[in-house]
């Protein structure tokens, strides 16, 4: 069965979507990703959608769901490299995806993850049970 | 000279009288044109037909002899268009000379049906061409107006300018409608990708009014930019527009707004870890230092 590979890099998981997403693939990704997050105790997830040319409302919602699920599992999610056409489509569909962090490219996405996760760890060290976002 | 042309020249007065009678009885726009003006136009056209050079025939409308008449009709079409006539009204005005010429033809060749038929078809065809010429001129005039307006629209189309590495600005000028917003949104997003910009400043100083639709368009653009990973700052909101936005109940709380473009630029610089400072020694290599900020 077709799967989207999930790469591990230290505390982070990298997902690069390079095929057209269909509904089943998105759901498989959601399953795989949540499993991997808890398996490896990941602190950050980076989803690169720069090769994704077509999205529908379902894919958009699945992305939002993945981000919320990762949040529950204590991992930050950042979606990077969204194409202008995709962004316009999502906005026209009325999906502003307020829960999702975005970045221009993998580089700035990783930068953001490092900053946020490092910030969390520092505040965790300082106050123990701090749940600051 | 054809017999027809000769007859028109000789019977000019009676043709004009008949024509004017027809014009006055026909449905006409008293609100747009006075009787006197109408008479002048009619007699001018008739004179142009009657005074055409001898070798010019009604069968050959492209002949050089008809050029004065063509020019006159073109002018007539333009002036009537400015007065508010529709092109068909102008064409009908020209065509309304037909009955008076038909009367003339019947007087002259009433006994000879073949001759009558030939002359009437010549008259009819000639006048149809005149009427079509007025319509053509009207359309040409319109085309020129449209071409000019398109040029103006293109000039108004909005360029995306780079303020700094990673900061682009979009100075919007003029009213935003759906079509224009689409273009603006696409060019902004494209520029964000090309320049790898994390900040985009949308300046609406030149937008005269902001209604719910325009605000919605702006919010869409801002959301789309955010989805791509760029942060948008809205600047140039005038006091009246701020009032309108609040009265309309538009929610701009999720959007960073600044009153001036410079404030937005300063914020973008700050967020990207930069700062503008005054140079200590302004006259020594100040430009070089400014570049090095």
HADDOCK unambig.tbl for C-alpha pairs under 7 A between the chains (distance, minus, plus):
assign (segid A and resid 80 and name CA) (segid B and resid 229 and name CA) 6.87 0.50 0.50
assign (segid A and resid 81 and name CA) (segid B and resid 228 and name CA) 6.27 0.50 0.50
assign (segid A and resid 82 and name CA) (segid B and resid 227 and name CA) 6.88 0.50 0.50
assign (segid A and resid 82 and name CA) (segid B and resid 228 and name CA) 4.88 0.50 0.50
assign (segid A and resid 83 and name CA) (segid B and resid 228 and name CA) 6.87 0.50 0.50
assign (segid A and resid 84 and name CA) (segid B and resid 186 and name CA) 6.93 0.50 0.50
assign (segid A and resid 84 and name CA) (segid B and resid 189 and name CA) 5.39 0.50 0.50
assign (segid A and resid 84 and name CA) (segid B and resid 190 and name CA) 6.42 0.50 0.50
assign (segid A and resid 87 and name CA) (segid B and resid 224 and name CA) 4.85 0.50 0.50
assign (segid A and resid 87 and name CA) (segid B and resid 227 and name CA) 5.95 0.50 0.50
assign (segid A and resid 87 and name CA) (segid B and resid 228 and name CA) 6.53 0.50 0.50
assign (segid A and resid 88 and name CA) (segid B and resid 224 and name CA) 5.70 0.50 0.50
assign (segid A and resid 91 and name CA) (segid B and resid 220 and name CA) 6.05 0.50 0.50
assign (segid A and resid 91 and name CA) (segid B and resid 223 and name CA) 6.81 0.50 0.50
assign (segid A and resid 91 and name CA) (segid B and resid 224 and name CA) 6.04 0.50 0.50
assign (segid A and resid 96 and name CA) (segid B and resid 223 and name CA) 6.07 0.50 0.50
assign (segid A and resid 102 and name CA) (segid B and resid 226 and name CA) 6.90 0.50 0.50
assign (segid A and resid 102 and name CA) (segid B and resid 227 and name CA) 5.81 0.50 0.50
assign (segid A and resid 102 and name CA) (segid B and resid 228 and name CA) 6.12 0.50 0.50
assign (segid A and resid 102 and name CA) (segid B and resid 229 and name CA) 4.30 0.50 0.50
assign (segid A and resid 103 and name CA) (segid B and resid 228 and name CA) 6.24 0.50 0.50
assign (segid A and resid 103 and name CA) (segid B and resid 229 and name CA) 3.62 0.50 0.50
assign (segid A and resid 103 and name CA) (segid B and resid 230 and name CA) 6.76 0.50 0.50
assign (segid A and resid 104 and name CA) (segid B and resid 196 and name CA) 6.82 0.50 0.50
assign (segid A and resid 104 and name CA) (segid B and resid 228 and name CA) 5.81 0.50 0.50
assign (segid A and resid 104 and name CA) (segid B and resid 229 and name CA) 4.64 0.50 0.50
assign (segid A and resid 104 and name CA) (segid B and resid 230 and name CA) 6.63 0.50 0.50
